[in-house]
């Protein structure tokens, strides 16, 4: 049974004229689902463009086709990162997300790595399994036939093999590694620099096993496309995700605010930004092979903002918009709505400054260097904005009288000493 709330009565109690209430929760949830459908559809469309670029690279390896595939990967991240605000409040997304955006990954599972990478560890015996070089490998005591690298093999056998989360075999970051290779520059300038000759078939192949590397790249990209197509369908009319979030007004609003708060605080401010800065470790970058982390942070922030405002600009320039969470908040506490909008603007200004610096040559991994005051200032401004806006999100939860919103935390913010234990 669909839960209803006396929002119209609330509006009258605070002095609004009958009929002046800007939106109902049901309308807000409809907008939320419409934006999700648009974002995942855009993610699917841009992944299809990436797929075509990968196929062109495999068919005719050159610096040009490799660069085109890299550019397509970066473009594909723009709409996808804006979907992450849907993750924490929606079980269907959270259970699926690890297929497409899991990180960090032990790249030695997939392909050759530098000798400094080390060898198998107690935590991960498959740390340097290098499936591209090995048509069979041992997983959990059993020999596995890896002679054909297919989407099913990657998703059902290799991904999180031995139940180790770092054994990421699928998704954006597996494709990123196969396009860029390792970034061996530490906190110095430069991203990964995989040569296009790693995909040359026959004479001229570098890195060995170029045929299997191409097979892996194609399988991982094809799987990414199909996974995104699946999620776009879940938010379309008749889809499970849309049906779930719109079935109950209070539960739906709880999902929205859980996603906003958890991404803003524990995930982005904590795990993706504060932790790496505390450790001065470029391995904690979200997009560590491509040096695209600044864009991932920026578009994560934008995803939070456009859910609150009920507006998303699609990759073709059209806008998807409607009744918003802001409309509900302004009806019960206009000052709080103004505060929330101002905090979101402040965060986006900080993330925009970080993005601008990186776009102009000061890469995110350089910002992480110990003693780099400018880099620390840029990153901390983003972290502080995200933490501060989370406090306003928590006030929105109270103003709307919602129960069940649980914001994910992070040791880097809540118990910093534990990071070094």
C-alpha positions in Angstrom: 0.0 0.0 0.0 1.4 3.4 -0.9 2.1 5.6 2.1 0.6 9.1 2.1 1.7 12.1 4.1 -0.4 15.2 4.9 1.9 17.6 3.1 -0.9 19.9 2.1 -1.9 20.2 5.8 1.8 21.0 6.6 1.7 23.7 3.9 -1.4 25.4 5.4 0.0 25.2 8.9 3.0 27.3 7.8 0.8 29.9 6.2 0.9 28.9 2.5 -2.3 29.6 0.5 -4.3 26.5 -0.6 -2.9 25.2 -3.8 0.4 27.0 -3.3 2.3 23.9 -2.3 5.0 23.4 -4.9 5.3 19.7 -5.0 4.2 16.4 -3.4 6.6 13.7 -2.4 5.2 11.5 -5.2 6.1 14.1 -7.8 9.6 14.5 -6.3 10.1 10.8 -6.5 9.0 10.7 -10.1 11.5 13.4 -10.9 14.2 11.5 -9.0 13.4 8.3 -11.1 13.3 10.3 -14.3 16.7 11.8 -13.7 18.1 8.4 -12.8 16.8 6.9 -16.0 18.4 9.8 -18.0 21.7 9.5 -16.2 22.0 5.7 -16.7 20.8 6.0 -20.3 23.5 8.7 -20.9 26.0 6.4 -19.2 24.9 3.6 -21.6 25.2 5.8 -24.6 28.6 7.0 -23.8 29.7 3.5 -23.0 28.6 2.5 -26.5 30.8 5.2 -27.9 33.7 3.8 -25.8 32.8 0.3 -27.2 33.1 1.5 -30.8 36.5 3.2 -30.0 37.8 0.1 -28.3 36.8 -2.0 -31.4 38.6 0.5 -33.6 41.7 0.3 -31.4 41.7 -3.5 -31.6 41.2 -3.5 -35.4 43.9 -0.9 -36.1 46.2 -0.2 -33.1 47.8 3.2 -33.3 48.4 6.2 -31.1 45.4 7.9 -32.6 43.0 5.0 -32.0 44.4 4.5 -28.4 44.0 8.3 -27.7 40.4 8.2 -29.1 39.5 5.3 -26.8 41.0 7.1 -23.8 39.0 10.2 -24.6 35.8 8.1 -24.9 36.5 6.6 -21.5 36.9 10.0 -19.9 33.7 11.2 -21.6 31.8 8.1 -20.4 32.7 8.9 -16.8 30.8 12.3 -16.8 27.3 10.9 -16.7 28.2 7.8 -14.7 29.7 9.7 -11.8 26.6 11.8 -11.5 24.6 8.5 -10.9 26.6 7.6 -7.7 24.2 9.6 -5.6 21.7 6.8 -6.3 23.9 4.1 -4.9 23.6 4.1 -1.1 19.8 4.6 -0.8 18.8 2.1 -3.4 19.7 -1.6 -2.8 19.3 -2.5 -6.5 22.0 0.0 -7.4 24.3 -0.7 -4.4 24.3 -4.5 -5.1 25.1 -3.9 -8.8 27.6 -1.0 -8.5 30.6 -3.3 -7.7 30.4 -4.7 -11.3 30.9 -1.3 -12.9 32.9 1.0 -10.5 34.7 -1.1 -7.9 38.1 0.2 -6.9 40.9 0.1 -6.0 41.9 -3.0 -8.0 44.9 -5.3 -7.9 45.8 -4.8 -11.5 48.3 -7.6 -11.5 45.4 -10.0 -11.6 44.7 -8.7 -15.1 47.9 -8.0 -16.9 51.7 -7.4 -16.5 52.8 -5.0 -13.9 56.1 -3.4 -12.9 58.5 -5.5 -10.8 58.0 -3.1 -7.9 54.4 -4.3 -7.6 55.6 -7.3 -5.7 54.1 -10.8 -5.6 51.2 -12.9 -4.2 50.3 -12.0 -0.6 48.4 -13.8 2.1 45.6 -11.2 1.6 45.5 -11.9 -2.1 47.1 -15.0 -3.7 46.0 -13.7 -7.1 47.7 -10.4 -6.8 49.9 -11.0 -9.9 48.0 -13.9 -11.5 48.1 -12.0 -14.9 45.2 -13.8 -16.6 46.1 -12.2 -19.9 49.4 -14.1 -19.8 48.0 -17.3 -18.4 45.3 -19.4 -20.0 44.8 -21.3 -16.8 45.1 -20.3 -13.2 44.3 -21.6 -9.7 41.4 -20.1 -7.8 40.5 -21.4 -4.4 42.5 -24.6 -4.9 41.0 -25.4 -8.3 42.5 -25.0 -11.7 40.4 -22.7 -13.9 40.4 -22.7 -17.7 41.0 -19.2 -18.8 41.8 -19.9 -22.4 38.8 -17.8 -23.5 38.3 -14.4 -22.0 34.6 -13.7 -22.3 32.2 -11.4 -20.4 30.8 -14.4 -18.6 34.3 -15.5 -17.5 35.1 -12.1 -16.2 31.9 -11.6 -14.3 31.3 -15.1 -13.0 34.8 -16.4 -12.4 37.4 -13.7 -12.2 35.7 -10.8 -10.6 36.3 -10.8 -6.8 37.9 -14.2 -7.2 38.8 -15.9 -3.9 36.2 -13.5 -2.4 38.9 -10.7 -2.4 37.3 -7.3 -3.2 40.6 -6.1 -4.7 40.3 -8.7 -7.5 38.4 -6.3 -9.7 38.1 -7.8 -13.1 35.2 -5.8 -14.6 33.9 -2.3 -15.0 35.3 1.2 -15.7 38.6 0.7 -13.8 39.5 -2.6 -15.5 39.0 -0.9 -18.9 40.9 2.2 -17.6 43.9 0.0 -16.7 43.9 -1.7 -20.0 43.9 1.6 -21.8 46.4 3.5 -19.7 48.4 0.9 -17.8 50.0 1.5 -14.5 50.8 5.0 -13.3 54.3 4.6 -12.0 54.9 8.3 -11.4 53.9 8.4 -7.7 53.0 12.0 -6.8 55.0 13.3 -9.8 53.5 14.4 -13.1 52.2 11.9 -15.6 49.5 9.2 -15.9 49.8 5.7 -17.1 51.5 5.3 -20.4 50.6 2.0 -22.0 51.9 1.9 -25.6 49.4 1.2 -28.4 51.7 -1.6 -29.4 50.3 -3.6 -26.5 47.4 -4.2 -29.0 49.4 -4.9 -32.1 48.8 -8.5 -33.3 51.8 -10.5 -34.3 55.2 -8.8 -35.0 55.5 -5.6 -33.1 53.4 -6.7 -30.1 54.7 -5.3 -26.8 53.9 -6.6 -23.4 53.2 -10.1 -24.8 49.9 -11.8 -25.4 48.4 -8.9 -27.4 45.7 -11.1 -28.7 44.5 -12.0 -25.2 44.8 -8.3 -24.1 42.5 -7.3 -26.9 40.2 -10.1 -26.0 40.1 -8.9 -22.4 39.5 -5.3 -23.3 36.7 -6.2 -25.6 35.0 -8.5 -23.1 35.3 -5.9 -20.3 33.9 -3.1 -22.4 31.1 -5.2 -23.8 30.2 -6.2 -20.2 30.2 -2.6 -19.1 27.8 -1.7 -21.9 25.4 -4.5 -21.0 25.5 -3.7 -17.3 24.7 -0.1 -17.9 21.9 -1.0 -20.3 20.4 -3.2 -17.5 20.5 -0.4 -15.0 18.9 2.1 -17.3 16.0 -0.3 -17.8 15.6 -0.6 -14.0 14.7 3.1 -13.9 12.5 3.2 -16.9 8.7 2.9 -16.7 8.0 -0.5 -15.4 11.5 -1.0 -14.1 12.2 -2.5 -10.6 14.2 0.5 -9.3 11.6 3.0 -10.3 8.8 0.9 -8.9 10.6 0.4 -5.6 11.5 4.0 -4.9 8.0 5.3 -5.9 6.0 2.7 -3.9 6.3 4.5 -0.6 6.7 8.3 -0.2 8.6 8.2 3.1 10.8 5.3 2.0 11.5 7.0 -1.3 12.5 10.3 0.3 14.7 8.3 2.8 16.4 6.7 -0.2 17.2 10.1 -1.7 18.7 11.6 1.5 20.6 8.4 2.4 22.2 8.5 -1.0 23.0 12.2 -0.8 24.4 12.0 2.7 26.4 8.8 2.4 28.1 9.8 -0.9 28.8 13.3 0.4 30.2 12.3 3.7 31.6 8.8 4.1 32.3 7.9 0.5 33.5 11.0 -1.2 34.8 13.3 1.6 36.1 10.3 3.5 37.2 7.3 1.5 37.9 9.0 -1.8 39.5 12.3 -0.6 40.5 12.5 3.1 42.0 9.0 3.2 44.3 9.6 0.3 45.4 12.9 1.6 46.1 11.4 5.1 48.2 8.7 3.5 49.7 10.9 0.7 49.0 7.9 -1.5 48.2 8.2 -5.2 47.0 4.6 -5.1 44.0 6.0 -3.3 43.0 8.0 -6.3 39.6 7.0 -7.7 40.8 7.1 -11.3 44.4 6.4 -10.6 45.6 5.1 -14.0 44.2 8.0 -16.1 44.7 10.9 -13.6 40.9 11.6 -14.1 40.1 11.7 -10.4 39.4 15.5 -10.3 36.6 14.9 -12.8 35.2 12.0 -10.8 35.1 14.1 -7.7 33.5 17.1 -9.5 30.7 15.0 -11.1 30.0 13.1 -7.9 29.4 16.5 -6.3 27.3 17.6 -9.2 25.2 14.5 -8.9 24.3 15.3 -5.3 23.4 18.9 -6.3 21.2 18.0 -9.2 19.2 15.5 -7.2 18.5 18.1 -4.6 17.5 20.6 -7.2 15.6 18.1 -9.4 17.5 19.0 -12.6 20.0 17.2 -14.8 21.4 18.3 -18.1 21.8 15.4 -20.5 24.8 14.8 -22.8 22.7 16.1 -25.7 22.1 19.4 -23.8 18.4 18.8 -23.0 17.3 19.2 -19.4 15.4 16.7 -17.3 13.7 18.5 -14.4 10.7 18.6 -12.2 9.4 18.7 -8.6 12.4 18.6 -6.3 13.5 17.9 -2.8 14.2 21.6 -2.6 10.5 22.2 -3.2 9.6 20.1 -0.2 12.1 21.8 2.0 11.3 25.3 1.0 7.7 24.6 2.0 8.6 23.7 5.6 11.7 25.8 6.1 12.7 28.3 3.5 15.8 29.3 5.4 17.0 25.7 5.5 16.5 25.4 1.8 18.5 28.5 1.2 21.2 27.1 3.5 21.2 23.7 1.6 21.5 25.4 -1.8 24.3 27.7 -0.5 26.3 24.7 0.9 25.9 22.8 -2.4 27.2 25.9 -4.3 30.1 26.2 -1.9 31.1 22.6 -2.4 30.8 22.8 -6.2 33.0 25.9 -6.2 35.6 24.1 -4.2 35.4 21.0 -6.5 35.4 23.3 -9.5 38.7 24.9 -8.3 40.2 21.5 -7.8 39.1 20.4 -11.3 40.4 23.6 -12.9 43.8 23.2 -11.3 44.0 19.6 -12.5 42.8 20.6 -16.0 45.6 23.1 -16.1 48.4 20.7 -15.3 48.3 20.2 -11.5 47.2 16.6 -11.4 45.3 15.2 -8.4 48.1 12.7 -7.5 50.5 15.6 -7.4 48.1 17.4 -5.0 48.4 14.4 -2.7 52.2 14.8 -2.2 53.3 15.2 1.4 54.1 18.8 2.1 52.3 20.2 -0.9 50.3 23.1 0.7 48.5 24.1 -2.4 47.3 20.6 -3.2 46.3 20.0 0.4 44.3 23.3 0.4 42.5 22.4 -2.8 41.5 18.9 -1.6 40.6 20.0 2.0 38.3 22.7 0.6 36.4 20.0 -1.2 36.3 17.8 1.8 35.2 20.6 4.1 32.4 21.6 1.7 31.2 18.0 1.5 31.2 17.5 5.3 29.5 20.9 5.9 26.7 20.2 3.3 26.1 16.8 5.0 25.2 18.6 8.2 22.6 20.5 6.3 21.4 17.3 4.7 20.9 15.9 8.2 18.8 19.0 9.1 16.7 18.4 6.0 16.0 14.9 7.2 14.7 16.3 10.5 12.7 19.0 8.9 10.9 16.5 6.7 10.3 14.2 9.7 12.0 11.2 8.1 13.2 8.1 10.0 15.6 5.5 8.8 18.2 7.8 7.1 21.7 6.4 8.0 24.6 8.3 6.6 27.7 6.2 5.9 30.8 7.2 7.8 34.6 6.8 7.3 37.4 6.2 9.7 39.3 9.0 8.0 36.7 11.4 9.2 35.3 9.7 12.3 38.3 7.9 13.8 41.5 9.1 12.0 43.9 7.3 14.3 42.4 4.0 13.1 43.7 4.7 9.6 47.3 4.2 10.8 46.7 1.1 12.9 
